[in-house]
Each structure stands twice: as structure tokens, then as C-alpha cells.
Amino acid sequence: MTASWGLWPAVNTAQGSSRRTASSKPERQPQLIERLATLWFGMTFCSLLWVWVLPVYMAWTSRWAAAAIAIYFAYILGPGWKDAVADKRVPLRQPVLKKWSAWPHMARYFSARLVRTAELPPDGNYIFTMVPHGLCAVSGWINFATDATGFSRTFPGINVHCCTLESNFRVPLLREYILAHGLLAASKGAIRNALTRGAGESVLLVPGGAAEALVAAPGTYNTLAGKRRGFVHMALETGASIVPVFAFGETDMYWTHIPARGSLLARVLRAVKGVCGFAVVLFWGVGFFHGHGIMPRAVPLTTVVGAPIKVDKWAGPKEGQEYSDQVEALHKQYCTAITTLWEQYKDQYAPDRKSELRILSE
């Protein structure tokens, strides 16, 4: 997940580029229930900013509530934090909020679709690796954290868990909310334990992560997956197959201001990301009813799931050249698979693109 700050369109673009792409097709007008569901997602996504208000108010008004909240905070910052990062607390097999009735309305807001290009046998384990991240990886939430687009029907027997920042499991109430959707901390321990729990257990990773939000702009498809190899190491350690996933439309939901590379603003934003772990992005979208605001544009989101890349569990030492060569070979195979998905479906799902796919390595 990525935290972002919104600005109105009247932003100074003298030092950088403000990229604004208008689709050749008019955006559909979502129904009220669809707007409300999408607004709720946005509120929970930014809950780090406001979720503290309720426990603080309760603690201020009642000594009993203050005592209960103190115990809860001690738990989530202590044993609960360790359990979440190591995944000792096994999420429910069918998380209670994954099929919440609000999520299909959010999916309809974006006309979201999940496209399968190959079968995934339910007796395997899979690392779904999605690009691009965009500002907040909405495609990952709709298709994998919820069942709004029918993941359970499309890939029967596959139990997928989205991975998110470890720090989210230290936020009161948000921790319970994301656990109720089956999310895991993006830590080696949690991912390893999930993938070795049994047949069909899988995870969703977005290799570009929070830093990729800083290069997201409408009509462009830039990913930092070219320099990320952690998912390859995990695949070799567990023997899980790597499944390439391409999220068409993910970068079109918001207009963004990207500072010129090397500018003071660019350095400040990257420094904030390095300290806080999340990216601060200058963006704007549409209003709840009309005009400009921080609601995402109702652009089509089509997520294409490619064929799995078979990975044999590595049994030898990890220090030698042979292991490094295997990591590089699998990473190259993944980048080729992502490029193939792009070339195959770009004219169908990204007809208004401003540029071609760029897999960045720096």
C-alpha cells in the first residue's frame, strides 16, 4: 500500500511534468452506491491519518475504555506485531470481509475485470507478481484482496493473500480490518510461512512497491520490477511458481505531478519515502459528484494473469555463482513474461497509452 497526498490541478509544473491524459472514450458515470464503496476504500487506504481519533476519544471519555485500549495497544505493538510479521496468526481460510457486498460495487465503478490466460493447478503454490503499482494498487485489492471479480471461481482451490507494509499491522483497527481480508505483512517470515502452509496457498506481491508511485502517470506504464529480485529468491526458497500479472488502467486513475528528476521536490519526496516507507505523491482526481477532487477516475481496470513460471526449490548453497545465475535467469524470464502480456493486450486494454511499457532497473 502507498500513502498519497492530493492536490488540486492548479499546481506549479515549471520544474517538472504534469501529465494529464484524456481518454478518447467518455468515462462512465458511476452510480451512487459505487461511488460510496470506492470512497470507503479510499478512506481505509488513508486510515493512518484518522483512525487514531476513535480510540483517543474513547480513552478520553472513559477510564474503562482507556484501560482496554491500553491493553489493545500493548498487544498490537508487542505480541500481535510479532505474530503478524511472522504470520504465526494464520488468517481465516475464508476471511470474513473478502466477499463483503460492498466490493462488487467498487469493481463496477472501475468496470474491473480479471482475465485468465492459463490454468493454475490447485495443488501448487504461487507468487502472483503484479505490475504496475500505480498510486495505490487498486487492481490488487479488487481482484485479490476481495472476490469482487470472481477470483475464487476463476482460480478454484487457490487461496491468495495480498502482502502489505509491515507498519500497517501496528495501526489500531486497520490491523484487524486487513487481517479480515486475509492480508499478510510483506516480510520474509510471513510470505514463507504462507507459501509452505499447504497446496493452493499463494501470495500477491507488487515488486515495484511504494517507490513505483513516484513514476506513475496517466497513459504511462513504468515499473521498477527490473531491479527487484526478492520474489525470485522467495520462489527458489519455497518452490512456488511465479505468476506474472499485468494491471491495465492502474496508472490512469489519477492525474499526477512528477517533479523533474534531480529537482529539490523530487529529492524531498524520495527522502520521505525512505524514512516513512510510503510514497508521497502529488495527485488529483475527480469530485464525488463532479469537478476535481480526490476520488479516482472511473477508468476501466483490466487485470491479466499470465501463465505460471515453474520454479524448482533450490537445495544447494545460496552463496555461489550458480545460485546467482539461477536468480538472474528467473528474473529475466519474469520480465519477458510481463513484456509478452503487455504486447499481447496493450491495444485492447491500453488503446490511449502515451508511451510503451518501461521496466526500469534504476
Phi, psi and chi 1 to 4 in degrees:
 res  aa     phi    psi   chi1   chi2   chi3   chi4
   1 MET       -  150.9  -73.1 -175.2  169.4      -
   2 THR  -129.6  131.5  -53.7      -      -      -
   3 ALA   -91.0  136.4      -      -      -      -
   4 SER  -135.3  153.2  -50.0      -      -      -
   5 TRP  -115.1  137.3  -61.0   92.7      -      -
   6 GLY   -97.4  147.5      -      -      -      -
   7 LEU  -131.8  156.2  -70.3 -178.9      -      -
   8 TRP   -75.7  164.5  -59.6  107.6      -      -
   9 PRO   -64.0  -18.4   -1.4    0.3      -      -
  10 ALA   -76.8   73.9      -      -      -      -
  11 VAL  -119.7  142.1   61.6      -      -      -
  12 ASN   -70.8  121.0 -176.6    5.0      -      -
  13 THR  -114.2   21.8   60.1      -      -      -
  14 ALA   -65.9  -33.0      -      -      -      -
  15 GLN   -93.6   -5.7  -63.0 -176.6   13.2      -
  16 GLY  -150.3 -155.2      -      -      -      -
  17 SER  -121.0  134.1   61.1      -      -      -
  18 SER  -109.0  112.6  179.2      -      -      -
  19 ARG  -103.4  121.5  -56.0  178.6 -175.4  179.7
  20 ARG  -133.2  114.5 -179.8  166.5  176.9  164.4
  21 THR  -113.1  124.7  -58.8      -      -      -
  22 ALA  -100.4  125.3      -      -      -      -
  23 SER   -66.5  147.2  172.9      -      -      -
  24 SER   -70.3  -17.5   58.3      -      -      -
  25 LYS  -105.5  137.8  -62.5  179.3 -179.7  178.9
  26 PRO   -65.2  140.6   22.8  -32.9      -      -
  27 GLU   -70.6  141.6  -64.5  172.3   21.1      -
  28 ARG   -68.2  154.4   66.1  178.9  -67.4  -89.7
  29 GLN   -96.4  105.6  -65.3  -59.3  -46.7      -
  30 PRO   -65.1  153.3  -17.1   31.1      -      -
  31 GLN   -74.6  164.2  -62.3  179.4    3.7      -
  32 LEU   -58.8  -44.1  177.5   60.2      -      -
  33 ILE   -63.1  -32.6 -173.0   65.4      -      -
  34 GLU   -70.9  -38.4  -62.6  168.1    2.3      -
  35 ARG   -65.8  -41.0  -63.2  172.0 -170.1  -92.3
  36 LEU   -64.7  -42.0  -71.2  170.9      -      -
  37 ALA   -63.3  -41.1      -      -      -      -
  38 THR   -69.5  -37.1  -54.8      -      -      -
  39 LEU   -62.9  -40.0  177.4   62.8      -      -
  40 TRP   -61.9  -42.1  169.3 -108.0      -      -
  41 PHE   -59.8  -44.6  168.4   79.0      -      -
  42 GLY   -61.6  -38.3      -      -      -      -
  43 MET   -66.5  -42.1  -69.8  177.4   61.1      -
  44 THR   -70.3  -33.4   56.9      -      -      -
  45 PHE   -63.0  -36.1 -177.3   80.1      -      -
  46 CYS  -100.9   21.2  -60.8      -      -      -
  47 SER   -64.0  -19.5   59.6      -      -      -
  48 LEU   -56.8  -24.6 -177.3   62.2      -      -
  49 LEU   -83.4  -23.7  -56.4  176.2      -      -
  50 TRP  -133.0  -13.1   59.2  -92.4      -      -
  51 VAL   -67.9  -16.8   76.4      -      -      -
  52 TRP   -73.2  -17.6  -54.5   89.1      -      -
  53 VAL   -62.4  -45.2  174.7      -      -      -
  54 LEU   -62.7  -53.3  179.1   59.9      -      -
  55 PRO   -62.7  -34.2   17.0  -29.2      -      -
  56 VAL   -66.4  -42.1  169.0      -      -      -
  57 TYR   -64.3  -44.3  172.9   76.9      -      -
  58 MET   -62.9  -41.8  -66.9  175.6   62.2      -
  59 ALA   -66.7  -31.7      -      -      -      -
  60 TRP   -73.2  -30.3 -176.7  -95.4      -      -
  61 THR   -96.3  -15.7   56.4      -      -      -
  62 SER  -146.0  130.0  169.9      -      -      -
  63 ARG   -67.8  -36.1  -73.1 -177.4  -64.3  176.2
  64 TRP   -65.7  -42.1  -68.7  105.6      -      -
  65 ALA   -64.0  -38.2      -      -      -      -
  66 ALA   -62.5  -41.6      -      -      -      -
  67 ALA   -65.0  -44.2      -      -      -      -
  68 ALA   -63.9  -41.0      -      -      -      -
  69 ILE   -67.3  -37.5  -69.2  170.6      -      -
  70 ALA   -61.2  -42.2      -      -      -      -
  71 ILE   -64.6  -41.7  -65.5  172.8      -      -
  72 TYR   -63.7  -43.2  173.1   62.0      -      -
  73 PHE   -64.7  -40.0  -92.0   69.5      -      -
  74 ALA   -61.7  -35.5      -      -      -      -
  75 TYR   -70.9  -50.2  171.4   71.9      -      -
  76 ILE   -70.9  -23.4   66.0  172.5      -      -
  77 LEU   -90.8   -9.7  -63.3  177.7      -      -
  78 GLY  -116.5 -106.2      -      -      -      -
  79 PRO   -57.6  -39.1  -22.2   32.5      -      -
  80 GLY   -64.3  -36.8      -      -      -      -
  81 TRP   -65.6  -46.2  158.2 -106.8      -      -
  82 LYS   -64.2  -40.0  -65.1  179.1 -179.6  178.0
  83 ASP   -64.2  -40.8  -72.0   -7.8      -      -
  84 ALA   -67.3  -42.5      -      -      -      -
  85 VAL   -69.1  -37.9  173.1      -      -      -
  86 ALA   -89.7   -5.8      -      -      -      -
  87 ASP    58.8   38.7 -168.0   29.9      -      -
  88 LYS   -75.6  -26.6  -66.9  178.9 -179.4  177.6
  89 ARG   -87.7  102.8  172.6 -179.7  170.8  177.0
  90 VAL   -71.4  122.0  179.7      -      -      -
  91 PRO   -61.2  155.5  -22.6   33.4      -      -
  92 LEU   -57.9  144.4  -60.7  174.8      -      -
  93 ARG   -58.9  -40.1  179.9   69.0 -173.6 -175.2
  94 GLN  -121.6   87.3  -67.3 -176.4  -19.7      -
  95 PRO   -51.6  138.5  -26.3   35.5      -      -
  96 VAL   -65.0  -25.4  -67.2      -      -      -
  97 LEU  -102.2   -1.0  -67.6 -178.2      -      -
  98 LYS   -65.4  -30.6 -159.8  160.2 -168.7  172.8
  99 LYS  -110.6   28.1  -66.0 -171.6  176.9 -177.1
 100 TRP   -59.5  139.3 -173.5   27.0      -      -
 101 SER   -66.1  -14.7   59.3      -      -      -
 102 ALA   -72.4  -30.0      -      -      -      -
 103 TRP   -68.4  -37.3  -60.2  132.5      -      -
 104 PRO   -59.7  -31.0  -27.7   37.0      -      -
 105 HIS   -67.3  -39.6  -65.4  -63.5      -      -
 106 MET   -65.4  -39.1  179.7  179.5  172.8      -
 107 ALA   -61.9  -38.8      -      -      -      -
 108 ARG   -70.2  -29.3  -76.7 -167.7  -71.3  -87.5
 109 TYR   -55.0  -40.0 -179.0   94.4      -      -
 110 PHE  -100.3    4.1  -65.0  105.3      -      -
 111 SER    49.2   45.4  -57.7      -      -      -
 112 ALA   -70.8  140.2      -      -      -      -
 113 ARG  -135.5  146.0  -65.6  178.7   56.4 -155.0
 114 LEU  -114.5  119.8 -178.8   65.6      -      -
 115 VAL  -110.1  123.6  177.8      -      -      -
 116 ARG   -99.6  131.2 -178.5 -173.7   66.2 -175.4
 117 THR  -109.5  -10.2   64.4      -      -      -
 118 ALA  -155.8  155.6      -      -      -      -
 119 GLU   -74.4  147.4  -62.5  -77.0  -13.1      -
 120 LEU  -121.3  103.1  -65.0 -177.1      -      -
 121 PRO   -55.9  133.6  -24.3   33.8      -      -
 122 PRO   -70.4   -7.2   25.0  -33.6      -      -
 123 ASP   -89.5    4.3   58.3  -11.9      -      -
 124 GLY  -104.8  174.8      -      -      -      -
 125 ASN  -119.7  144.1  -59.0  103.5      -      -
 126 TYR  -136.9  142.9  -55.7   96.6      -      -
 127 ILE  -109.9   99.5  -59.1  176.8      -      -
 128 PHE   -74.5  124.7  -67.1   87.5      -      -
 129 THR  -121.0  107.6   44.8      -      -      -
 130 MET  -101.9  138.1 -170.9 -174.0   85.0      -
 131 VAL  -136.1  151.9  -61.1      -      -      -
 132 PRO   -84.2  169.2   32.2  -35.9      -      -
 133 HIS   -76.9  -36.1 -178.5  -76.0      -      -
 134 GLY    64.5 -155.4      -      -      -      -
 135 LEU   -78.0  -40.8  -95.6   66.8      -      -
 136 CYS  -143.5   19.2   43.4      -      -      -
 137 ALA    51.2   47.2      -      -      -      -
 138 VAL   -61.2  -37.4  169.8      -      -      -
 139 SER   -60.8  -37.0  -61.8      -      -      -
 140 GLY   -65.4  -40.6      -      -      -      -
 141 TRP   -66.2  -51.4 -179.4  -92.9      -      -
 142 ILE   -62.0  -43.4  -68.3  177.0      -      -
 143 ASN   -89.2  -26.7  -66.2  -70.3      -      -
 144 PHE  -118.9  -36.6  -62.2   90.4      -      -
 145 ALA   -80.1  -22.1      -      -      -      -
 146 THR  -125.0  173.0   81.0      -      -      -
 147 ASP  -108.5   26.6 -156.9   41.2      -      -
 148 ALA   -63.1  -30.7      -      -      -      -
 149 THR  -105.2   12.2   55.2      -      -      -
 150 GLY    81.0   38.8      -      -      -      -
 151 PHE   -57.9  -43.1 -178.6   92.9      -      -
 152 SER   -64.3  -28.7   61.4      -      -      -
 153 ARG   -82.7  -34.8  -61.5 -171.6  -56.4  -86.7
 154 THR   -73.4  -37.9  -53.5      -      -      -
 155 PHE  -127.8   72.8  -60.5  104.7      -      -
 156 PRO   -61.9  138.8   21.3  -32.0      -      -
 157 GLY    87.2   -4.6      -      -      -      -
 158 ILE   -99.1  122.8  -53.3  -61.3      -      -
 159 ASN  -108.8  102.4 -173.2   34.9      -      -
 160 VAL  -103.0  141.5   63.0      -      -      -
 161 HIS  -121.7  126.9  -57.7  -81.1      -      -
 162 CYS   -76.5  143.2  -66.5      -      -      -
 163 CYS  -104.3  137.9  -63.3      -      -      -
 164 THR  -135.1  174.5 -174.8      -      -      -
 165 LEU   -56.7  138.8  -65.0  173.3      -      -
 166 GLU   -59.7  -34.8  -63.3  178.6   21.5      -
 167 SER   -62.8  -23.4   57.1      -      -      -
 168 ASN   -64.2  -22.6  -73.9  -31.7      -      -
 169 PHE   -83.6    2.8  -69.2   89.6      -      -
 170 ARG  -104.4   -0.9  -78.5 -177.7  167.5  171.1
 171 VAL   -92.7  123.9 -179.6      -      -      -
 172 PRO   -60.3  144.2   22.3  -33.5      -      -
 173 LEU    70.1  -46.2  -56.5 -178.4      -      -
 174 LEU   -59.8  -37.8  175.6   63.2      -      -
 175 ARG   -56.7  -48.1  174.1 -172.6 -173.9  -85.1
 176 GLU   -68.9  -34.6  -42.2  -49.2  -35.8      -
 177 TYR   -64.3  -46.8 -179.6   77.2      -      -
 178 ILE   -74.5  -30.6   58.7  179.6      -      -
 179 LEU   -64.9  -33.6  -78.1  174.0      -      -
 180 ALA   -71.3  -10.6      -      -      -      -
 181 HIS  -103.4    4.7  -74.9   88.4      -      -
 182 GLY    80.5   16.6      -      -      -      -
 183 LEU   -72.9  152.8  -90.5   65.9      -      -
 184 LEU  -121.2  156.4  -60.2  176.3      -      -
 185 ALA   -71.9  140.9      -      -      -      -
 186 ALA   -80.7   59.1      -      -      -      -
 187 SER  -115.5  155.4   66.4      -      -      -
 188 LYS   -58.6  -41.9  -68.4 -179.0  179.9  179.1
 189 GLY   -62.9  -46.4      -      -      -      -
 190 ALA   -65.3  -43.9      -      -      -      -
 191 ILE   -67.0  -43.4  -63.7  172.0      -      -
 192 ARG   -60.8  -46.7 -178.0 -170.5  -56.1  112.2
 193 ASN   -64.6  -37.1  -70.7  -17.1      -      -
 194 ALA   -65.4  -43.2      -      -      -      -
 195 LEU   -74.2  -19.5  -68.1  172.5      -      -
 196 THR  -105.8   13.9   56.1      -      -      -
 197 ARG   -80.6  -24.2 -163.0  178.3  -64.2  154.3
 198 GLY   158.4  177.6      -      -      -      -
 199 ALA   -62.9  139.2      -      -      -      -
 200 GLY    86.5  -13.8      -      -      -      -
 201 GLU   -71.4  128.1  -63.8  -63.5  -30.7      -
 202 SER  -145.1  166.5  -54.1      -      -      -
 203 VAL  -133.8  157.2  -61.5      -      -      -
 204 LEU  -112.3  125.1  170.5   75.1      -      -
 205 LEU  -120.2  149.3  -63.8  173.4      -      -
 206 VAL  -117.6   95.8 -173.6      -      -      -
 207 PRO   -54.5  -36.0  -23.4   32.4      -      -
 208 GLY   -64.6  -31.8      -      -      -      -
 209 GLY    62.0 -160.1      -      -      -      -
 210 ALA   -62.1  -34.1      -      -      -      -
 211 ALA   -62.9  -26.8      -      -      -      -
 212 GLU   -68.0  -22.9 -156.2  167.1  -77.6      -
 213 ALA   -63.2  -23.7      -      -      -      -
 214 LEU   -77.6   -8.7  -62.6  174.3      -      -
 215 VAL  -120.6   16.7  -65.1      -      -      -
 216 ALA   -89.5  131.5      -      -      -      -
 217 ALA  -153.8  148.4      -      -      -      -
 218 PRO   -55.2  137.9  -24.9   34.9      -      -
 219 GLY    79.7   -0.9      -      -      -      -
 220 THR  -117.9  153.0   66.5      -      -      -
 221 TYR  -134.1   89.3  -72.4   84.9      -      -
 222 ASN  -112.5  133.7  -57.4  -42.1      -      -
 223 THR  -134.2  143.7  174.1      -      -      -
 224 LEU   -92.6   13.7  -59.5  177.5      -      -
 225 ALA   -62.1  -18.0      -      -      -      -
 226 GLY   -64.4  -21.4      -      -      -      -
 227 LYS  -114.7   11.4   63.8  177.6 -176.8  179.0
 228 ARG  -108.7  125.2  -56.1  -64.7  169.0   85.5
 229 ARG  -128.9    6.0  -71.7  161.1  175.2   74.6
 230 GLY   -60.0  -39.5      -      -      -      -
 231 PHE   -66.9  -28.1   65.1   95.4      -      -
 232 VAL   -71.3  -42.8  178.6      -      -      -
 233 HIS   -59.2  -42.8  -70.9  -74.5      -      -
 234 MET   -66.3  -38.2 -175.0   57.3   63.3      -
 235 ALA   -63.3  -42.0      -      -      -      -
 236 LEU   -68.1  -34.2  -74.8  168.7      -      -
 237 GLU   -70.7  -35.1 -178.2  176.3  -18.7      -
 238 THR  -106.4  -16.3   60.8      -      -      -
 239 GLY    78.7   14.4      -      -      -      -
 240 ALA   -77.4  143.8      -      -      -      -
 241 SER   -76.3  148.1  -61.8      -      -      -
 242 ILE   -95.6  126.2  -60.7  172.5      -      -
 243 VAL  -113.5  111.9 -177.9      -      -      -
 244 PRO   -70.9  137.2   26.5  -32.9      -      -
 245 VAL  -132.9  129.1  179.8      -      -      -
 246 PHE  -116.3  126.2 -155.7  102.9      -      -
 247 ALA  -102.7   92.3      -      -      -      -
 248 PHE   -72.8  135.0  -71.9   93.0      -      -
 249 GLY    92.2  -10.4      -      -      -      -
 250 GLU   -60.1  -35.7 -175.6   65.6   40.0      -
 251 THR   -89.2    0.5   56.0      -      -      -
 252 ASP   -96.5   -4.1  -65.8  -29.5      -      -
 253 MET   -71.6  -28.0  -70.2 -177.6  -68.1      -
 254 TYR  -132.9  148.8  -70.5  101.1      -      -
 255 TRP   -83.6  142.2  -65.9  -68.9      -      -
 256 THR  -131.7  156.3   59.0      -      -      -
 257 HIS  -110.3  116.0  171.5   71.7      -      -
 258 ILE  -104.6  113.2  -59.4  179.9      -      -
 259 PRO   -62.7  152.9  -16.5   29.2      -      -
 260 ALA   -60.4  139.4      -      -      -      -
 261 ARG   -60.3  129.9 -170.4  170.3 -176.1  177.3
 262 GLY    88.4   -6.7      -      -      -      -
 263 SER   -71.5  164.9   65.9      -      -      -
 264 LEU   -59.9  -43.9  175.9   60.1      -      -
 265 LEU   -62.8  -40.8 -179.1   56.4      -      -
 266 ALA   -62.8  -41.3      -      -      -      -
 267 ARG   -67.4  -38.7  -66.0 -162.7  -60.9  -89.9
 268 VAL   -63.9  -46.2  169.1      -      -      -
 269 LEU   -62.8  -40.7  -65.1 -179.5      -      -
 270 ARG   -69.2  -33.8  -69.7 -166.7  178.4  -83.4
 271 ALA   -66.2  -41.0      -      -      -      -
 272 VAL   -61.7  -43.0  171.4      -      -      -
 273 LYS   -61.9  -40.5 -171.6  -93.1  170.8 -173.4
 274 GLY   -65.2  -35.4      -      -      -      -
 275 VAL   -80.6  -45.1  172.8      -      -      -
 276 CYS   -92.2  -21.4  -57.8      -      -      -
 277 GLY    89.5   -7.5      -      -      -      -
 278 PHE  -127.4  158.5   54.7   79.3      -      -
 279 ALA   -93.0  138.0      -      -      -      -
 280 VAL  -101.1  114.9  176.6      -      -      -
 281 VAL  -117.8  139.2 -176.4      -      -      -
 282 LEU   -89.6  112.8  -52.3 -179.7      -      -
 283 PHE  -145.7  165.6   74.8   93.8      -      -
 284 TRP  -153.8  152.2   62.4   93.9      -      -
 285 GLY  -130.1 -129.9      -      -      -      -
 286 VAL  -117.7  163.0  -63.3      -      -      -
 287 GLY   -77.8  168.9      -      -      -      -
 288 PHE   -61.7  -38.8 -172.5   79.8      -      -
 289 PHE  -109.2  -43.0  -69.5  109.9      -      -
 290 HIS  -163.8  172.8   55.1   78.4      -      -
 291 GLY    76.0 -159.8      -      -      -      -
 292 HIS   -98.0  153.9  -65.8  -68.5      -      -
 293 GLY  -178.0 -152.9      -      -      -      -
 294 ILE  -113.8    8.7   58.5  173.4      -      -
 295 MET   -75.0  142.7  -72.8  -77.3  -71.0      -
 296 PRO   -69.4  152.8   25.9  -34.7      -      -
 297 ARG   -68.9  146.3  -61.2  165.4   60.2 -157.0
 298 ALA   -84.0   63.1      -      -      -      -
 299 VAL   -89.8  151.3  -63.5      -      -      -
 300 PRO   -65.9  134.8  -19.0   31.2      -      -
 301 LEU  -114.3  116.1  -62.7 -178.2      -      -
 302 THR  -121.6  118.3  -56.1      -      -      -
 303 THR  -107.5  118.3  -56.2      -      -      -
 304 VAL  -103.9  124.3 -178.5      -      -      -
 305 VAL  -101.9  120.1 -179.9      -      -      -
 306 GLY   -85.0 -176.7      -      -      -      -
 307 ALA   -74.1  143.8      -      -      -      -
 308 PRO   -69.0  144.1   25.7  -33.7      -      -
 309 ILE   -97.2  113.0  -60.2  170.9      -      -
 310 LYS   -67.2  131.6  177.1   66.1  176.9  175.7
 311 VAL  -127.6  125.7  179.5      -      -      -
 312 ASP   -86.9  137.0  -65.6  -37.2      -      -
 313 LYS   -61.5  132.0 -172.4  173.8 -178.5  178.5
 314 TRP   -81.5  126.8 -174.6  -98.2      -      -
 315 ALA  -108.3  -12.8      -      -      -      -
 316 GLY   -92.1 -173.0      -      -      -      -
 317 PRO   -69.9  152.1   24.9  -33.4      -      -
 318 LYS   -99.9    4.5  -62.9 -178.5  179.2  179.7
 319 GLU   -92.4  -18.9  -67.5   77.1   20.2      -
 320 GLY   -83.6  172.9      -      -      -      -
 321 GLN   -68.1  -31.1 -173.7   62.6   40.5      -
 322 GLU   -61.5  -41.9 -174.5  179.6    0.0      -
 323 TYR   -67.1  -43.5  177.2   76.5      -      -
 324 SER   -60.7  -40.4  -62.8      -      -      -
 325 ASP   -63.7  -38.0  -69.2  -16.8      -      -
 326 GLN   -67.3  -39.5 -176.7   66.1    8.8      -
 327 VAL   -60.8  -47.3  169.5      -      -      -
 328 GLU   -65.0  -38.1  -68.1  -55.4  -46.2      -
 329 ALA   -65.6  -42.2      -      -      -      -
 330 LEU   -69.8  -38.7  -75.6  170.2      -      -
 331 HIS   -63.8  -41.9 -176.2  -96.8      -      -
 332 LYS   -63.8  -38.8 -177.1  177.9 -180.0 -179.9
 333 GLN   -64.3  -38.5 -168.4  174.7   -7.3      -
 334 TYR   -65.3  -47.4  167.7   74.3      -      -
 335 CYS   -61.4  -36.8  -69.4      -      -      -
 336 THR   -65.1  -40.7  -60.6      -      -      -
 337 ALA   -65.2  -40.6      -      -      -      -
 338 ILE   -64.1  -43.1  -76.7  -65.5      -      -
 339 THR   -63.0  -38.6  -56.9      -      -      -
 340 THR   -63.6  -43.5  -60.5      -      -      -
 341 LEU   -60.7  -42.2  -71.1  178.2      -      -
 342 TRP   -60.9  -50.4  166.6 -103.4      -      -
 343 GLU   -64.2  -34.4  -66.6  -64.6  -22.3      -
 344 GLN   -71.8  -36.9 -117.8 -178.4  -35.9      -
 345 TYR  -118.8   -0.5  -65.4   97.9      -      -
 346 LYS   -62.8  -39.4   63.7 -179.1 -178.2 -179.5
 347 ASP   -70.0  -26.2  -69.1  -26.0      -      -
 348 GLN   -84.3  -41.5 -175.6  175.7   -1.2      -
 349 TYR  -111.5   -7.0  -60.0  128.9      -      -
 350 ALA  -137.3   54.6      -      -      -      -
 351 PRO   -67.8  -23.1   26.7  -35.0      -      -
 352 ASP  -102.3   22.8  -59.4  -44.1      -      -
 353 ARG   -62.9  148.5   60.5 -170.8 -179.6  -82.5
 354 LYS   -95.9  -20.7  -57.5  -74.9  -78.7 -173.2
 355 SER  -153.2  171.1   61.9      -      -      -
 356 GLU   -87.8  169.8  -63.9  -63.0  -53.4      -
 357 LEU   -60.5  134.9  169.0   67.6      -      -
 358 ARG  -125.4  118.0  -68.0 -161.2  -53.8  161.1
 359 ILE   -97.2  101.8  -59.1  178.3      -      -
 360 LEU   -85.1  142.7  -53.9  174.6      -      -
 361 SER  -116.3    5.6   55.8      -      -      -
 362 GLU  -152.7      -   59.3  178.3   22.9      -
